[in-house]
Amino acid sequence: MATVFHDTFQLILNNLYLIGVLALSTMGIALTFKTANATNFAQATTSTVGAYMAGWLVRDLSANPWVGLVVGVLLCFTIGILIDAVVVRHVGVSGRAMVTIALIVIFTAAIPLVFGTIPYNYPRFFKNQIEFRLFGMDFNVTQNAVFIVLLSAAVIAIIFLALHLTKWGLGVRGTASNMYVASMMGVNTNLMTALSWGISSGCGALAAILQASQTQTISITMLGTVQANSLLAFVMGGFTTFHGPVVGAVIIPVLHSLMAKISGLWASALLYIIVMLVILIKPAGLFGKAVQKKV
């Protein structure tokens, strides 16, 4: 039993960085869904642009990795605003998901043209290991993984505080509740959706760069699994709230590690089965509330 606990907990520590990466990505998807009523399937692809920009600055211009992180996030923040202002807001609600799928094709083709086809390397922000004992057993985790989780938690906490304590947050919550009523009440819904797309893309870029710093590799498909698991967390946590998907993003990597211990080959399949069972029991997700429409 002790060996099982040790191996399982160590596996969770090995994948600890994924909690931060997945939470940031899911936070971004939740923001765009709530404000623009659109599931951003292109989140992973557009976020990769920020990682490539950070990697290019570090590799070709010998920039500090911290500078690369800031520039990559700001670039994707700008891209997110442009996507909403130029494309998304001019498309009907039913067509917005298709637009994001088209963006996947466009950015997937554009990235190799701009940055080349060879994967980039990215250095870790912190290079040492943390070793500790728990219940008489030895464990270890990288400092970089702990940094990723702490930074992700701080960014998400700031977003939640802004949602509840600032005028922007009031406008976002009003837009999320009913865009047309919010507009009649004087809320600049175009600004709210644009900022949401910008912050969403910025969160995605931060997730991509943080993952790159842990895996030390940047590639076009680097966030493919993260995107899939973000959508799982989004549904599992409850898409009617802002916090539900983020909590789901914390649960998903832990569940996946537990399933990997049971069966490495079938870990993903077992995870999907668990999420499916949760949805069958609670269709609105763990923290979601069923939306009842009056006729």
Backbone as CSV, one residue per row, in Angstrom:
resi,resn,N_x,N_y,N_z,CA_x,CA_y,CA_z,C_x,C_y,C_z
1,MET,0.827,-1.204,0.000,0.000,0.000,0.000,0.862,1.256,0.000
2,ALA,1.957,1.223,0.804,2.846,2.377,0.869,3.498,2.641,-0.482
3,THR,3.866,1.553,-1.165,4.495,1.697,-2.481,3.523,2.289,-3.493
4,VAL,2.272,1.854,-3.442,1.256,2.378,-4.357,1.052,3.870,-4.123
5,PHE,0.956,4.249,-2.826,0.784,5.668,-2.501,1.986,6.473,-2.981
6,HIS,3.194,5.963,-2.737,4.406,6.677,-3.137,4.441,6.882,-4.650
7,ASP,4.201,5.829,-5.407,4.281,5.918,-6.861,3.202,6.833,-7.428
8,THR,1.992,6.756,-6.855,0.892,7.573,-7.349,1.126,9.047,-7.054
9,PHE,1.536,9.335,-5.819,1.767,10.731,-5.430,2.943,11.322,-6.204
10,GLN,3.972,10.515,-6.425,5.123,11.000,-7.197,4.728,11.273,-8.645
11,LEU,3.829,10.458,-9.185,3.345,10.689,-10.544,2.567,12.003,-10.626
12,ILE,1.775,12.283,-9.586,1.047,13.556,-9.539,2.030,14.722,-9.486
13,LEU,3.102,14.576,-8.695,4.121,15.624,-8.618,4.828,15.808,-9.953
14,ASN,5.059,14.707,-10.657,5.702,14.802,-11.975,4.842,15.575,-12.965
15,ASN,3.526,15.474,-12.801,2.591,16.163,-13.691,2.001,17.424,-13.062
16,LEU,2.631,17.891,-11.983,2.082,19.026,-11.244,1.923,20.261,-12.129
17,TYR,2.889,20.491,-13.003,2.841,21.688,-13.849,1.591,21.712,-14.723
18,LEU,1.063,20.514,-15.063,-0.119,20.453,-15.924,-1.344,21.070,-15.256
19,ILE,-1.379,21.053,-13.922,-2.511,21.673,-13.232,-2.556,23.164,-13.530
20,GLY,-1.401,23.824,-13.423,-1.342,25.252,-13.717,-1.621,25.557,-15.174
21,VAL,-1.009,24.801,-16.065,-1.192,25.008,-17.503,-2.656,24.809,-17.888
22,LEU,-3.249,23.733,-17.411,-4.634,23.422,-17.763,-5.604,24.433,-17.170
23,ALA,-5.342,24.883,-15.943,-6.219,25.864,-15.309,-6.217,27.181,-16.079
24,LEU,-5.048,27.627,-16.523,-4.964,28.871,-17.300,-5.708,28.740,-18.624
25,SER,-5.480,27.637,-19.315,-6.144,27.422,-20.596,-7.663,27.358,-20.427
26,THR,-8.113,26.675,-19.391,-9.554,26.534,-19.155,-10.173,27.861,-18.739
27,MET,-9.449,28.655,-17.964,-9.935,29.979,-17.579,-10.192,30.818,-18.826
28,GLY,-9.275,30.729,-19.789,-9.453,31.469,-21.024,-10.674,31.029,-21.806
29,ILE,-10.863,29.725,-21.916,-12.027,29.200,-22.640,-13.320,29.614,-21.950
30,ALA,-13.329,29.598,-20.614,-14.525,29.997,-19.868,-14.864,31.462,-20.102
31,LEU,-13.855,32.324,-20.154,-14.087,33.754,-20.362,-14.749,34.022,-21.711
32,THR,-14.205,33.435,-22.771,-14.770,33.687,-24.096,-16.147,33.063,-24.243
33,PHE,-16.346,31.910,-23.627,-17.658,31.269,-23.725,-18.721,32.096,-23.010
34,LYS,-18.397,32.593,-21.823,-19.393,33.313,-21.037,-19.735,34.670,-21.639
35,THR,-18.734,35.367,-22.202,-18.998,36.712,-22.702,-19.460,36.728,-24.156
36,ALA,-18.877,35.870,-24.994,-19.211,35.889,-26.419,-20.077,34.708,-26.832
37,ASN,-20.408,33.833,-25.868,-21.230,32.655,-26.160,-20.619,31.832,-27.294
38,ALA,-19.285,31.646,-27.220,-18.581,30.907,-28.260,-17.499,30.049,-27.622
39,THR,-17.442,28.780,-27.998,-16.376,27.897,-27.548,-15.175,28.094,-28.462
40,ASN,-14.070,28.526,-27.888,-12.883,28.831,-28.689,-12.054,27.570,-28.895
41,PHE,-12.316,26.867,-29.991,-11.548,25.665,-30.298,-10.128,25.991,-30.752
42,ALA,-9.873,27.261,-31.076,-8.547,27.670,-31.550,-7.648,28.144,-30.417
43,GLN,-8.102,27.997,-29.178,-7.324,28.489,-28.045,-5.896,27.954,-28.058
44,ALA,-5.736,26.654,-28.257,-4.400,26.058,-28.213,-3.524,26.565,-29.348
45,THR,-4.083,26.669,-30.545,-3.294,27.065,-31.709,-2.843,28.516,-31.619
46,THR,-3.762,29.420,-31.262,-3.378,30.823,-31.143,-2.401,31.036,-29.985
47,SER,-2.557,30.268,-28.924,-1.651,30.391,-27.774,-0.236,29.988,-28.141
48,THR,-0.116,29.034,-29.061,1.198,28.570,-29.475,2.000,29.677,-30.141
49,VAL,1.306,30.648,-30.766,1.996,31.784,-31.380,2.810,32.535,-30.326
50,GLY,2.220,32.739,-29.148,2.942,33.423,-28.075,4.164,32.652,-27.627
51,ALA,4.045,31.323,-27.567,5.186,30.496,-27.172,6.291,30.569,-28.214
52,TYR,5.908,30.539,-29.495,6.904,30.637,-30.564,7.606,31.997,-30.540
53,MET,6.842,33.048,-30.295,7.458,34.373,-30.218,8.462,34.437,-29.065
54,ALA,8.066,33.895,-27.905,8.979,33.867,-26.764,10.219,33.044,-27.086
55,GLY,10.026,31.893,-27.733,11.151,31.048,-28.102,12.066,31.701,-29.112
56,TRP,11.492,32.423,-30.080,12.297,33.131,-31.083,13.143,34.218,-30.437
57,LEU,12.556,34.954,-29.504,13.301,36.011,-28.818,14.477,35.432,-28.039
58,VAL,14.251,34.310,-27.371,15.303,33.698,-26.556,16.371,33.078,-27.446
59,ARG,15.956,32.386,-28.497,16.918,31.675,-29.345,17.685,32.597,-30.285
60,ASP,16.973,33.471,-30.988,17.611,34.261,-32.038,18.107,35.625,-31.566
61,LEU,17.467,36.187,-30.546,17.882,37.506,-30.063,18.536,37.444,-28.683
62,SER,18.696,36.234,-28.151,19.333,36.026,-26.844,18.637,36.826,-25.735
63,ALA,17.318,36.944,-25.865,16.550,37.662,-24.845,16.418,36.816,-23.587
64,ASN,16.185,37.476,-22.471,15.935,36.792,-21.214,14.599,36.039,-21.310
65,PRO,14.523,34.825,-20.774,13.253,34.069,-20.833,12.071,34.828,-20.236
66,TRP,12.326,35.638,-19.224,11.244,36.416,-18.618,10.712,37.458,-19.597
67,VAL,11.633,38.057,-20.366,11.209,39.012,-21.399,10.390,38.299,-22.462
68,GLY,10.838,37.109,-22.854,10.096,36.326,-23.828,8.691,36.019,-23.345
69,LEU,8.560,35.698,-22.070,7.241,35.403,-21.503,6.315,36.606,-21.611
70,VAL,6.798,37.779,-21.217,5.971,38.985,-21.234,5.568,39.349,-22.659
71,VAL,6.530,39.315,-23.590,6.239,39.676,-24.981,5.261,38.674,-25.608
72,GLY,5.455,37.385,-25.341,4.556,36.371,-25.879,3.127,36.537,-25.392
73,VAL,2.966,36.845,-24.116,1.624,37.051,-23.554,0.979,38.298,-24.151
74,LEU,1.745,39.401,-24.258,1.196,40.640,-24.821,0.820,40.465,-26.290
75,LEU,1.625,39.702,-27.033,1.302,39.443,-28.437,-0.033,38.722,-28.560
76,CYS,-0.226,37.673,-27.775,-1.480,36.918,-27.849,-2.660,37.715,-27.307
77,PHE,-2.416,38.576,-26.334,-3.471,39.473,-25.851,-3.977,40.336,-27.004
78,THR,-3.041,40.875,-27.785,-3.402,41.699,-28.940,-4.115,40.874,-30.004
79,ILE,-3.618,39.664,-30.259,-4.251,38.778,-31.245,-5.688,38.466,-30.832
80,GLY,-5.901,38.215,-29.543,-7.250,37.911,-29.065,-8.211,39.063,-29.293
81,ILE,-7.763,40.283,-29.015,-8.610,41.454,-29.238,-8.944,41.595,-30.722
82,LEU,-7.940,41.401,-31.585,-8.161,41.524,-33.028,-9.111,40.446,-33.543
83,ILE,-8.985,39.226,-33.019,-9.880,38.147,-33.443,-11.333,38.514,-33.165
84,ASP,-11.575,39.079,-31.984,-12.949,39.471,-31.656,-13.404,40.664,-32.481
85,ALA,-12.560,41.698,-32.559,-12.965,42.935,-33.222,-13.141,42.765,-34.721
86,VAL,-12.290,41.961,-35.345,-12.301,41.841,-36.799,-13.212,40.717,-37.285
87,VAL,-13.319,39.633,-36.495,-14.023,38.449,-36.993,-15.238,38.077,-36.154
88,VAL,-15.011,37.714,-34.887,-16.033,37.032,-34.095,-17.304,37.850,-33.924
89,ARG,-17.177,39.127,-33.575,-18.385,39.904,-33.284,-19.246,40.167,-34.518
90,HIS,-18.682,39.928,-35.696,-19.432,40.137,-36.939,-20.082,38.856,-37.449
91,VAL,-19.957,37.787,-36.665,-20.518,36.489,-37.052,-21.624,36.127,-36.069
92,GLY,-22.675,35.524,-36.548,-23.747,35.088,-35.667,-23.273,34.060,-34.659
93,VAL,-24.028,33.935,-33.564,-23.633,33.029,-32.476,-23.440,31.609,-32.983
94,SER,-24.312,31.166,-33.867,-24.239,29.790,-34.350,-22.999,29.520,-35.197
95,GLY,-22.399,30.572,-35.757,-21.251,30.380,-36.630,-19.914,30.624,-35.970
96,ARG,-19.905,31.049,-34.713,-18.650,31.419,-34.067,-17.738,30.223,-33.811
97,ALA,-18.322,29.087,-33.485,-17.505,27.899,-33.274,-16.792,27.508,-34.566
98,MET,-17.496,27.635,-35.697,-16.886,27.315,-36.988,-15.762,28.288,-37.317
99,VAL,-15.920,29.541,-36.900,-14.865,30.528,-37.120,-13.594,30.130,-36.375
100,THR,-13.744,29.687,-35.139,-12.559,29.289,-34.371,-11.885,28.061,-34.983
101,ILE,-12.686,27.162,-35.570,-12.098,26.006,-36.263,-11.314,26.472,-37.489
102,ALA,-11.857,27.472,-38.205,-11.135,28.030,-39.347,-9.831,28.682,-38.897
103,LEU,-9.845,29.294,-37.728,-8.623,29.918,-37.199,-7.537,28.882,-36.931
104,ILE,-7.953,27.670,-36.535,-6.970,26.599,-36.329,-6.200,26.344,-37.618
105,VAL,-6.930,26.253,-38.724,-6.303,25.987,-40.022,-5.379,27.136,-40.408
106,ILE,-5.851,28.362,-40.215,-5.066,29.539,-40.610,-3.775,29.644,-39.806
107,PHE,-3.875,29.535,-38.485,-2.684,29.688,-37.650,-1.743,28.498,-37.779
108,THR,-2.307,27.308,-37.982,-1.447,26.133,-38.168,-0.605,26.269,-39.437
109,ALA,-1.170,26.880,-40.463,-0.418,27.109,-41.689,0.545,28.284,-41.560
110,ALA,0.157,29.294,-40.779,0.964,30.513,-40.680,2.194,30.344,-39.789
111,ILE,2.074,29.565,-38.727,3.185,29.436,-37.777,4.465,28.919,-38.443
112,PRO,4.419,27.836,-39.236,5.659,27.387,-39.884,6.222,28.415,-40.870
113,LEU,5.347,29.186,-41.529,5.808,30.193,-42.467,6.584,31.298,-41.755
114,VAL,6.158,31.639,-40.546,6.783,32.736,-39.805,7.976,32.256,-38.982
115,PHE,7.816,31.130,-38.294,8.835,30.693,-37.342,9.636,29.470,-37.799
116,GLY,9.254,28.872,-38.926,9.960,27.689,-39.395,9.328,26.412,-38.859
117,THR,9.839,25.295,-39.322,9.258,23.996,-38.966,10.026,23.254,-37.873
118,ILE,11.203,23.754,-37.496,11.997,23.079,-36.466,11.504,23.507,-35.082
119,PRO,11.186,22.558,-34.199,10.740,22.923,-32.846,11.775,23.763,-32.109
120,TYR,11.284,24.698,-31.297,12.163,25.560,-30.511,12.403,24.931,-29.141
121,ASN,13.505,25.279,-28.532,13.764,24.919,-27.142,13.533,26.143,-26.258
122,TYR,13.094,25.911,-25.044,12.875,27.024,-24.104,13.439,26.629,-22.747
123,PRO,14.218,27.506,-22.118,14.851,27.149,-20.838,13.859,27.195,-19.681
124,ARG,14.161,26.465,-18.644,13.344,26.524,-17.430,13.662,27.797,-16.657
125,PHE,12.639,28.357,-16.038,12.854,29.553,-15.231,13.622,29.211,-13.950
126,PHE,13.354,28.025,-13.420,14.065,27.539,-12.231,14.515,26.115,-12.505
127,LYS,15.753,25.814,-12.209,16.357,24.566,-12.670,16.550,23.503,-11.593
128,ASN,16.334,23.828,-10.338,16.631,22.884,-9.257,15.432,22.013,-8.905
129,GLN,15.726,20.957,-8.155,14.701,20.036,-7.652,14.418,20.338,-6.186
130,ILE,13.182,20.099,-5.779,12.806,20.181,-4.365,12.600,18.762,-3.867
131,GLU,13.350,18.375,-2.859,13.214,17.033,-2.279,12.663,17.149,-0.861
132,PHE,11.711,16.264,-0.530,11.106,16.304,0.796,10.632,14.914,1.192
133,ARG,10.364,14.762,2.474,9.862,13.492,2.999,8.441,13.686,3.512
134,LEU,7.599,12.693,3.234,6.212,12.712,3.683,5.822,11.300,4.081
135,PHE,5.354,11.151,5.302,4.988,9.821,5.825,6.153,8.839,5.712
136,GLY,7.363,9.373,5.899,8.543,8.521,5.868,9.004,8.125,4.477
137,MET,8.429,8.736,3.427,8.796,8.415,2.050,9.387,9.646,1.372
138,ASP,10.327,9.434,0.472,11.006,10.521,-0.224,10.269,10.869,-1.521
139,PHE,10.104,12.177,-1.725,9.480,12.676,-2.944,10.315,13.816,-3.509
140,ASN,10.082,14.126,-4.773,10.763,15.258,-5.385,9.870,15.897,-6.435
141,VAL,10.074,17.193,-6.622,9.339,17.953,-7.622,10.245,19.088,-8.072
142,THR,10.132,19.489,-9.316,10.984,20.552,-9.815,10.502,21.913,-9.296
143,GLN,11.444,22.807,-9.055,11.086,24.164,-8.656,10.252,24.837,-9.738
144,ASN,10.562,24.516,-10.993,9.827,25.133,-12.101,8.358,24.741,-12.086
145,ALA,8.067,23.477,-11.755,6.680,23.028,-11.688,5.920,23.753,-10.580
146,VAL,6.564,23.926,-9.435,5.932,24.656,-8.325,5.694,26.107,-8.729
147,PHE,6.673,26.702,-9.411,6.521,28.080,-9.887,5.342,28.196,-10.849
148,ILE,5.188,27.231,-11.756,4.089,27.257,-12.723,2.735,27.244,-12.013
149,VAL,2.605,26.375,-11.016,1.339,26.281,-10.283,1.067,27.573,-9.510
150,LEU,2.081,28.118,-8.852,1.895,29.336,-8.059,1.566,30.537,-8.937
151,LEU,2.275,30.676,-10.069,1.999,31.800,-10.965,0.610,31.667,-11.575
152,SER,0.240,30.464,-11.979,-1.093,30.236,-12.546,-2.177,30.566,-11.530
153,ALA,-1.972,30.116,-10.282,-2.951,30.402,-9.227,-3.070,31.903,-8.987
154,ALA,-1.939,32.614,-9.027,-1.959,34.057,-8.800,-2.702,34.779,-9.923
155,VAL,-2.439,34.389,-11.162,-3.104,35.030,-12.304,-4.608,34.776,-12.267
156,ILE,-4.994,33.542,-12.001,-6.415,33.203,-11.945,-7.100,33.923,-10.785
157,ALA,-6.408,34.035,-9.643,-6.971,34.760,-8.495,-7.188,36.227,-8.845
158,ILE,-6.241,36.826,-9.562,-6.388,38.224,-9.971,-7.587,38.389,-10.895
159,ILE,-7.762,37.449,-11.827,-8.903,37.517,-12.749,-10.219,37.409,-11.979
160,PHE,-10.288,36.480,-11.022,-11.520,36.323,-10.240,-11.805,37.565,-9.390
161,LEU,-10.758,38.141,-8.800,-10.941,39.375,-8.029,-11.435,40.500,-8.935
162,ALA,-10.853,40.586,-10.132,-11.287,41.617,-11.071,-12.734,41.409,-11.498
163,LEU,-13.129,40.151,-11.647,-14.511,39.856,-12.045,-15.513,40.305,-10.991
164,HIS,-15.105,40.295,-9.728,-16.041,40.601,-8.646,-15.862,41.996,-8.038
165,LEU,-14.713,42.654,-8.295,-14.439,43.905,-7.600,-14.228,45.106,-8.514
166,THR,-14.223,44.902,-9.824,-13.951,46.018,-10.731,-15.131,46.273,-11.652
167,LYS,-15.107,47.451,-12.262,-16.157,47.811,-13.216,-16.112,46.884,-14.429
168,TRP,-14.884,46.512,-14.822,-14.753,45.558,-15.924,-15.442,44.246,-15.584
169,GLY,-15.224,43.764,-14.359,-15.833,42.512,-13.941,-17.338,42.585,-13.932
170,LEU,-17.869,43.724,-13.471,-19.325,43.907,-13.478,-19.852,43.885,-14.903
171,GLY,-19.113,44.536,-15.810,-19.530,44.543,-17.208,-19.471,43.164,-17.832
172,VAL,-18.426,42.399,-17.499,-18.289,41.038,-18.028,-19.408,40.159,-17.508
173,ARG,-19.705,40.245,-16.216,-20.765,39.416,-15.646,-22.121,39.807,-16.209
174,GLY,-22.318,41.101,-16.439,-23.567,41.548,-17.053,-23.693,41.053,-18.486
175,THR,-22.592,41.133,-19.242,-22.583,40.652,-20.620,-22.807,39.151,-20.670
176,ALA,-22.177,38.439,-19.716,-22.338,36.984,-19.667,-23.772,36.596,-19.346
177,SER,-24.435,37.406,-18.499,-25.812,37.096,-18.120,-26.764,37.336,-19.286
178,ASN,-26.672,38.509,-19.894,-27.518,38.829,-21.047,-26.894,40.015,-21.777
179,MET,-26.309,39.751,-22.937,-25.582,40.784,-23.665,-26.488,41.940,-24.075
180,TYR,-27.717,41.624,-24.473,-28.612,42.669,-24.976,-29.106,43.571,-23.843
181,VAL,-29.429,42.985,-22.718,-29.856,43.783,-21.569,-28.693,44.632,-21.058
182,ALA,-27.505,44.048,-20.999,-26.326,44.789,-20.559,-26.069,45.976,-21.466
183,SER,-26.245,45.783,-22.776,-26.048,46.878,-23.729,-27.045,48.000,-23.495
184,MET,-28.307,47.655,-23.211,-29.325,48.666,-22.952,-29.070,49.412,-21.649
185,MET,-28.348,48.753,-20.724,-28.021,49.386,-19.445,-26.751,50.237,-19.528
186,GLY,-26.191,50.376,-20.717,-25.038,51.245,-20.890,-23.686,50.552,-20.884
187,VAL,-23.667,49.222,-20.826,-22.404,48.484,-20.837,-21.886,48.398,-22.266
188,ASN,-20.629,48.730,-22.459,-19.995,48.600,-23.773,-19.648,47.134,-23.980
189,THR,-20.599,46.389,-24.523,-20.411,44.945,-24.648,-19.296,44.591,-25.626
190,ASN,-19.083,45.424,-26.640,-17.982,45.163,-27.573,-16.639,45.227,-26.857
191,LEU,-16.499,46.205,-25.960,-15.259,46.309,-25.186,-15.113,45.119,-24.249
192,MET,-16.219,44.692,-23.639,-16.166,43.557,-22.716,-15.730,42.276,-23.424
193,THR,-16.325,42.036,-24.592,-15.968,40.812,-25.316,-14.542,40.883,-25.847
194,ALA,-14.124,42.063,-26.301,-12.757,42.215,-26.817,-11.730,41.969,-25.714
195,LEU,-11.967,42.542,-24.543,-11.042,42.323,-23.425,-11.049,40.870,-22.981
196,SER,-12.219,40.247,-23.016,-12.293,38.835,-22.635,-11.492,37.971,-23.587
197,TRP,-11.613,38.241,-24.889,-10.827,37.487,-25.867,-9.340,37.767,-25.695
198,GLY,-8.997,39.020,-25.386,-7.594,39.357,-25.167,-7.024,38.652,-23.953
199,ILE,-7.752,38.709,-22.837,-7.294,38.051,-21.610,-7.255,36.541,-21.797
200,SER,-8.261,36.011,-22.513,-8.284,34.581,-22.784,-7.052,34.143,-23.562
201,SER,-6.718,34.879,-24.624,-5.543,34.542,-25.430,-4.260,34.746,-24.635
202,GLY,-4.247,35.773,-23.782,-3.077,35.987,-22.932,-2.868,34.846,-21.951
203,CYS,-3.961,34.359,-21.366,-3.876,33.200,-20.468,-3.366,31.976,-21.219
204,GLY,-3.857,31.804,-22.448,-3.408,30.669,-23.260,-1.930,30.747,-23.572
205,ALA,-1.452,31.952,-23.917,-0.033,32.127,-24.211,0.815,31.865,-22.975
206,LEU,0.356,32.355,-21.823,1.080,32.102,-20.579,1.151,30.610,-20.300
207,ALA,0.033,29.908,-20.523,0.024,28.454,-20.333,1.014,27.776,-21.265
208,ALA,1.044,28.206,-22.527,1.941,27.596,-23.511,3.406,27.823,-23.139
209,ILE,3.747,29.033,-22.735,5.137,29.348,-22.397,5.562,28.624,-21.129
210,LEU,4.662,28.548,-20.158,4.991,27.832,-18.927,5.192,26.345,-19.200
211,GLN,4.339,25.776,-20.052,4.536,24.368,-20.409,5.864,24.187,-21.148
212,ALA,6.170,25.119,-22.056,7.432,25.036,-22.791,8.630,25.109,-21.853
213,SER,8.503,25.902,-20.792,9.611,26.015,-19.848,9.821,24.717,-19.066
214,GLN,8.766,23.932,-18.906,8.886,22.661,-18.195,9.364,21.547,-19.118
215,THR,8.744,21.451,-20.299,9.121,20.401,-21.251,10.327,20.801,-22.084
216,GLN,10.616,22.106,-22.108,11.749,22.687,-22.842,11.634,22.484,-24.351
217,THR,10.391,22.390,-24.834,10.142,22.220,-26.263,8.915,23.031,-26.679
218,ILE,9.015,23.686,-27.833,7.892,24.414,-28.422,7.609,23.828,-29.795
219,SER,6.374,23.370,-30.001,5.967,22.822,-31.299,4.516,23.204,-31.561
220,ILE,4.090,23.036,-32.799,2.730,23.428,-33.177,1.686,22.645,-32.388
221,THR,1.955,21.389,-32.102,0.969,20.523,-31.447,1.159,20.442,-29.932
222,MET,1.958,21.324,-29.371,2.330,21.202,-27.961,1.130,21.285,-27.011
223,LEU,0.074,21.984,-27.425,-1.082,22.168,-26.537,-2.296,21.354,-26.971
224,GLY,-2.087,20.394,-27.858,-3.218,19.599,-28.341,-3.943,18.875,-27.226
225,THR,-3.188,18.175,-26.378,-3.795,17.453,-25.259,-4.376,18.416,-24.237
226,VAL,-3.704,19.539,-24.039,-4.201,20.550,-23.096,-5.556,21.083,-23.549
227,GLN,-5.699,21.355,-24.848,-6.979,21.839,-25.377,-8.089,20.826,-25.121
228,ALA,-7.820,19.563,-25.420,-8.827,18.516,-25.213,-9.215,18.413,-23.741
229,ASN,-8.220,18.437,-22.854,-8.507,18.332,-21.426,-9.161,19.600,-20.880
230,SER,-8.865,20.754,-21.494,-9.534,21.993,-21.084,-11.029,21.910,-21.363
231,LEU,-11.377,21.363,-22.514,-12.799,21.203,-22.841,-13.460,20.192,-21.905
232,LEU,-12.710,19.137,-21.540,-13.225,18.177,-20.559,-13.478,18.858,-19.216
233,ALA,-12.500,19.645,-18.775,-12.634,20.351,-17.495,-13.777,21.349,-17.552
234,PHE,-13.934,21.981,-18.706,-14.990,22.967,-18.900,-16.365,22.335,-18.713
235,VAL,-16.541,21.158,-19.278,-17.819,20.456,-19.180,-17.984,19.823,-17.797
236,MET,-16.907,19.232,-17.295,-16.986,18.544,-16.012,-17.246,19.513,-14.862
237,GLY,-16.573,20.671,-14.884,-16.728,21.631,-13.798,-18.049,22.364,-13.835
238,GLY,-18.553,22.592,-15.038,-19.825,23.305,-15.169,-19.644,24.590,-15.946
239,PHE,-20.170,24.642,-17.164,-19.949,25.793,-18.034,-20.840,26.987,-17.706
240,THR,-21.720,26.868,-16.708,-22.567,28.001,-16.335,-21.892,28.903,-15.313
241,THR,-20.697,28.550,-14.866,-19.978,29.358,-13.885,-18.578,29.670,-14.408
242,PHE,-17.918,30.643,-13.768,-16.526,30.934,-14.089,-15.581,30.006,-13.319
243,HIS,-15.946,29.680,-12.066,-15.019,28.914,-11.228,-15.093,27.408,-11.488
244,GLY,-16.256,26.901,-11.926,-16.407,25.469,-12.130,-15.378,24.869,-13.074
245,PRO,-15.187,25.449,-14.282,-14.192,24.895,-15.194,-12.774,24.895,-14.627
246,VAL,-12.433,25.927,-13.845,-11.089,25.992,-13.265,-10.893,24.877,-12.244
247,VAL,-11.913,24.640,-11.427,-11.828,23.524,-10.476,-11.719,22.205,-11.232
248,GLY,-12.485,22.086,-12.312,-12.386,20.893,-13.147,-10.986,20.714,-13.712
249,ALA,-10.319,21.823,-14.040,-8.960,21.759,-14.575,-7.956,21.279,-13.535
250,VAL,-8.249,21.505,-12.266,-7.388,20.990,-11.196,-7.620,19.487,-11.007
251,ILE,-8.873,19.077,-11.155,-9.232,17.668,-10.933,-8.714,16.772,-12.056
252,ILE,-8.794,17.248,-13.291,-8.468,16.407,-14.456,-7.047,15.832,-14.394
253,PRO,-5.985,16.625,-14.171,-4.639,16.036,-14.138,-4.451,15.030,-13.010
254,VAL,-5.098,15.297,-11.855,-4.992,14.357,-10.740,-5.667,13.044,-11.100
255,LEU,-6.863,13.129,-11.683,-7.561,11.918,-12.108,-6.761,11.153,-13.155
256,HIS,-6.170,11.894,-14.077,-5.397,11.238,-15.137,-4.192,10.507,-14.556
257,SER,-3.549,11.101,-13.558,-2.412,10.438,-12.905,-2.862,9.172,-12.192
258,LEU,-4.018,9.240,-11.532,-4.550,8.062,-10.849,-4.903,6.962,-11.850
259,MET,-5.518,7.352,-12.974,-5.864,6.377,-13.999,-4.616,5.781,-14.648
260,ALA,-3.563,6.603,-14.784,-2.303,6.106,-15.354,-1.677,5.063,-14.452
261,LYS,-1.881,5.218,-13.148,-1.356,4.220,-12.212,-2.123,2.913,-12.329
262,ILE,-3.436,3.020,-12.604,-4.249,1.812,-12.777,-3.915,1.124,-14.087
263,SER,-3.859,1.915,-15.159,-3.547,1.365,-16.475,-3.003,2.478,-17.355
264,GLY,-1.696,2.466,-17.577,-1.087,3.514,-18.379,-1.646,3.579,-19.788
265,LEU,-1.932,2.425,-20.380,-2.428,2.373,-21.747,-3.835,2.937,-21.864
266,TRP,-4.662,2.691,-20.842,-6.067,3.084,-20.891,-6.370,4.311,-20.030
267,ALA,-5.347,5.038,-19.624,-5.541,6.166,-18.702,-6.512,7.204,-19.268
268,SER,-6.293,7.621,-20.508,-7.150,8.646,-21.110,-8.576,8.139,-21.283
269,ALA,-8.717,6.883,-21.710,-10.056,6.317,-21.891,-10.812,6.262,-20.568
270,LEU,-10.127,5.837,-19.501,-10.758,5.781,-18.184,-11.158,7.176,-17.706
271,LEU,-10.293,8.169,-17.997,-10.612,9.547,-17.622,-11.872,10.020,-18.337
272,TYR,-11.985,9.752,-19.632,-13.168,10.162,-20.388,-14.424,9.472,-19.873
273,ILE,-14.291,8.220,-19.458,-15.435,7.486,-18.913,-15.912,8.139,-17.621
274,ILE,-14.962,8.538,-16.763,-15.327,9.195,-15.499,-16.053,10.510,-15.775
275,VAL,-15.518,11.298,-16.706,-16.155,12.574,-17.043,-17.553,12.324,-17.605
276,MET,-17.705,11.302,-18.435,-19.008,10.977,-19.007,-20.009,10.611,-17.907
277,LEU,-19.546,9.842,-16.910,-20.425,9.470,-15.806,-20.849,10.687,-14.996
278,VAL,-19.902,11.613,-14.791,-20.227,12.847,-14.067,-21.306,13.624,-14.813
279,ILE,-21.162,13.715,-16.144,-22.124,14.467,-16.943,-23.490,13.776,-16.958
280,LEU,-23.485,12.441,-16.957,-24.751,11.716,-16.920,-25.479,11.967,-15.609
281,ILE,-24.719,12.043,-14.511,-25.330,12.278,-13.201,-25.696,13.742,-13.018
282,LYS,-24.779,14.632,-13.427,-25.013,16.077,-13.322,-24.758,16.713,-14.680
283,PRO,-25.769,16.813,-15.517,-25.583,17.332,-16.875,-24.985,18.728,-16.926
284,ALA,-25.203,19.531,-15.889,-24.660,20.895,-15.868,-23.249,20.945,-15.298
285,GLY,-22.674,19.789,-14.948,-21.335,19.765,-14.382,-21.355,19.774,-12.868
286,LEU,-20.183,19.598,-12.257,-20.098,19.504,-10.803,-20.581,20.764,-10.099
287,PHE,-20.273,21.932,-10.675,-20.622,23.185,-10.013,-21.618,24.018,-10.817
288,GLY,-22.088,23.473,-11.926,-23.022,24.200,-12.772,-24.451,24.074,-12.278
289,LYS,-25.271,24.979,-12.740,-26.691,24.954,-12.417,-27.491,24.830,-13.704
290,ALA,-28.509,24.004,-13.666,-29.339,23.827,-14.848,-30.026,25.135,-15.191
291,VAL,-29.950,25.521,-16.470,-30.581,26.750,-16.924,-31.989,26.437,-17.403
292,GLN,-32.981,27.051,-16.734,-34.371,26.835,-17.093,-34.898,28.029,-17.855
293,LYS,-35.382,27.785,-19.047,-35.933,28.858,-19.875,-37.442,28.917,-19.734
294,LYS,-37.942,30.111,-19.497,-39.383,30.291,-19.390,-39.988,30.431,-20.778
295,VAL,-41.088,29.788,-20.969,-41.772,29.841,-22.263,-42.933,30.817,-22.187
